[in-house]
Amino acid sequence: MEELVTAGAIAALLVGVHAVFAVYLYRVLSAEPKKTESTADAVERMGSKASDETTTMGPGGDTEQGGDRSTIPCPVCGVPNDPSFQFCRQCVADLSGGSMSVNGAADGSSG
């Protein structure tokens, strides 16, 4: 008799869990989707802000000020880099003028 009671309790528990899960799924699936801003709307909204700024997109997606800053081209790949950079942002070539050896010392030194 006790086995029958235990099986009945387990069955009732499973039915209850199933009912709660079914209600949850019904509410989630029948809910109205949240309004989100579409990509086109975001681009249109940001278009007016972008036209006011003088910043333009440079090669590789980096921003550059329109003519305010000078750049130096990489001797290896030709990508324009900021004059303060020691290495190219594209190919990591040395921009300081002296080539570096594998151990990090300038060529010609034993250091």
C-alpha positions as YAML, in Angstrom:
chain: A
units: angstrom
residues:
- id: 1
  name: MET
  ca: [0.00, 0.00, 0.00]
- id: 2
  name: GLU
  ca: [2.84, 2.37, 0.81]
- id: 3
  name: GLU
  ca: [4.34, 1.82, -2.63]
- id: 4
  name: LEU
  ca: [1.08, 2.90, -4.23]
- id: 5
  name: VAL
  ca: [0.99, 6.07, -2.13]
- id: 6
  name: THR
  ca: [4.59, 6.88, -3.03]
- id: 7
  name: ALA
  ca: [3.92, 6.32, -6.74]
- id: 8
  name: GLY
  ca: [0.81, 8.50, -6.52]
- id: 9
  name: ALA
  ca: [2.74, 11.28, -4.81]
- id: 10
  name: ILE
  ca: [5.45, 11.16, -7.45]
- id: 11
  name: ALA
  ca: [2.85, 11.24, -10.22]
- id: 12
  name: ALA
  ca: [1.09, 14.20, -8.61]
- id: 13
  name: LEU
  ca: [4.41, 16.03, -8.29]
- id: 14
  name: LEU
  ca: [5.23, 15.42, -11.95]
- id: 15
  name: VAL
  ca: [1.79, 16.64, -13.04]
- id: 16
  name: GLY
  ca: [2.23, 19.77, -10.93]
- id: 17
  name: VAL
  ca: [5.67, 20.51, -12.37]
- id: 18
  name: HIS
  ca: [4.32, 19.93, -15.86]
- id: 19
  name: ALA
  ca: [1.43, 22.33, -15.24]
- id: 20
  name: VAL
  ca: [3.74, 25.06, -13.93]
- id: 21
  name: PHE
  ca: [6.06, 24.60, -16.90]
- id: 22
  name: ALA
  ca: [3.13, 24.71, -19.35]
- id: 23
  name: VAL
  ca: [1.86, 27.98, -17.83]
- id: 24
  name: TYR
  ca: [5.36, 29.45, -18.04]
- id: 25
  name: LEU
  ca: [5.72, 28.48, -21.71]
- id: 26
  name: TYR
  ca: [2.27, 29.87, -22.52]
- id: 27
  name: ARG
  ca: [3.09, 33.22, -20.94]
- id: 28
  name: VAL
  ca: [6.50, 33.47, -22.61]
- id: 29
  name: LEU
  ca: [5.33, 32.44, -26.07]
- id: 30
  name: SER
  ca: [2.13, 34.49, -26.06]
- id: 31
  name: ALA
  ca: [3.75, 37.63, -24.67]
- id: 32
  name: GLU
  ca: [4.07, 40.59, -26.99]
- id: 33
  name: PRO
  ca: [7.67, 40.99, -28.14]
- id: 34
  name: LYS
  ca: [9.52, 43.92, -26.65]
- id: 35
  name: LYS
  ca: [9.98, 46.86, -28.95]
- id: 36
  name: THR
  ca: [13.61, 47.30, -29.86]
- id: 37
  name: GLU
  ca: [15.12, 49.90, -32.09]
- id: 38
  name: SER
  ca: [15.88, 48.53, -35.53]
- id: 39
  name: THR
  ca: [19.31, 48.95, -37.03]
- id: 40
  name: ALA
  ca: [17.96, 51.28, -39.71]
- id: 41
  name: ASP
  ca: [16.35, 53.52, -37.09]
- id: 42
  name: ALA
  ca: [19.58, 53.62, -35.09]
- id: 43
  name: VAL
  ca: [21.61, 54.55, -38.18]
- id: 44
  name: GLU
  ca: [19.10, 57.25, -39.10]
- id: 45
  name: ARG
  ca: [19.12, 58.64, -35.56]
- id: 46
  name: MET
  ca: [22.92, 58.63, -35.40]
- id: 47
  name: GLY
  ca: [23.22, 60.15, -38.89]
- id: 48
  name: SER
  ca: [22.51, 63.66, -37.67]
- id: 49
  name: LYS
  ca: [25.11, 63.34, -34.90]
- id: 50
  name: ALA
  ca: [27.74, 61.97, -37.27]
- id: 51
  name: SER
  ca: [27.31, 64.80, -39.76]
- id: 52
  name: ASP
  ca: [28.03, 67.37, -37.04]
- id: 53
  name: GLU
  ca: [31.42, 65.85, -36.16]
- id: 54
  name: THR
  ca: [34.63, 66.28, -38.15]
- id: 55
  name: THR
  ca: [35.88, 62.81, -37.27]
- id: 56
  name: THR
  ca: [36.16, 60.39, -40.18]
- id: 57
  name: MET
  ca: [36.84, 56.70, -40.29]
- id: 58
  name: GLY
  ca: [40.40, 55.84, -41.26]
- id: 59
  name: PRO
  ca: [41.77, 52.61, -42.68]
- id: 60
  name: GLY
  ca: [41.05, 49.64, -40.45]
- id: 61
  name: GLY
  ca: [38.10, 51.38, -38.78]
- id: 62
  name: ASP
  ca: [40.17, 53.71, -36.59]
- id: 63
  name: THR
  ca: [39.03, 57.29, -36.31]
- id: 64
  name: GLU
  ca: [41.15, 60.15, -37.54]
- id: 65
  name: GLN
  ca: [40.60, 63.87, -37.23]
- id: 66
  name: GLY
  ca: [40.07, 65.47, -40.62]
- id: 67
  name: GLY
  ca: [43.56, 66.73, -41.50]
- id: 68
  name: ASP
  ca: [44.45, 67.84, -37.98]
- id: 69
  name: ARG
  ca: [46.98, 65.06, -37.32]
- id: 70
  name: SER
  ca: [49.78, 63.90, -39.56]
- id: 71
  name: THR
  ca: [50.40, 60.21, -40.07]
- id: 72
  name: ILE
  ca: [53.43, 58.23, -41.15]
- id: 73
  name: PRO
  ca: [53.06, 55.29, -43.53]
- id: 74
  name: CYS
  ca: [54.40, 51.90, -42.52]
- id: 75
  name: PRO
  ca: [57.50, 51.01, -44.56]
- id: 76
  name: VAL
  ca: [56.28, 47.39, -44.86]
- id: 77
  name: CYS
  ca: [52.52, 47.52, -45.49]
- id: 78
  name: GLY
  ca: [51.91, 51.25, -46.10]
- id: 79
  name: VAL
  ca: [49.14, 51.69, -43.52]
- id: 80
  name: PRO
  ca: [49.11, 55.23, -42.03]
- id: 81
  name: ASN
  ca: [50.10, 55.26, -38.35]
- id: 82
  name: ASP
  ca: [50.19, 57.88, -35.63]
- id: 83
  name: PRO
  ca: [53.67, 59.47, -35.38]
- id: 84
  name: SER
  ca: [53.88, 58.48, -31.70]
- id: 85
  name: PHE
  ca: [53.54, 54.76, -32.52]
- id: 86
  name: GLN
  ca: [56.69, 52.65, -32.34]
- id: 87
  name: PHE
  ca: [55.12, 49.72, -34.21]
- id: 88
  name: CYS
  ca: [52.65, 49.53, -37.11]
- id: 89
  name: ARG
  ca: [49.07, 48.91, -36.02]
- id: 90
  name: GLN
  ca: [48.51, 46.58, -38.98]
- id: 91
  name: CYS
  ca: [51.65, 44.42, -39.38]
- id: 92
  name: VAL
  ca: [53.59, 45.30, -36.18]
- id: 93
  name: ALA
  ca: [56.64, 46.44, -38.17]
- id: 94
  name: ASP
  ca: [59.10, 48.74, -36.39]
- id: 95
  name: LEU
  ca: [58.35, 52.41, -37.15]
- id: 96
  name: SER
  ca: [61.21, 53.93, -35.13]
- id: 97
  name: GLY
  ca: [63.63, 53.80, -38.04]
- id: 98
  name: GLY
  ca: [65.95, 51.08, -36.73]
- id: 99
  name: SER
  ca: [65.07, 47.45, -37.24]
- id: 100
  name: MET
  ca: [64.92, 45.23, -34.18]
- id: 101
  name: SER
  ca: [66.51, 41.82, -33.86]
- id: 102
  name: VAL
  ca: [64.82, 38.81, -32.33]
- id: 103
  name: ASN
  ca: [66.20, 39.43, -28.83]
- id: 104
  name: GLY
  ca: [64.90, 43.02, -28.86]
- id: 105
  name: ALA
  ca: [68.26, 44.81, -29.19]
- id: 106
  name: ALA
  ca: [68.91, 47.10, -32.13]
- id: 107
  name: ASP
  ca: [70.85, 45.51, -34.98]
- id: 108
  name: GLY
  ca: [74.61, 45.70, -34.56]
- id: 109
  name: SER
  ca: [74.58, 45.47, -30.77]
- id: 110
  name: SER
  ca: [75.37, 42.37, -28.77]
- id: 111
  name: GLY
  ca: [73.07, 43.31, -25.89]
...
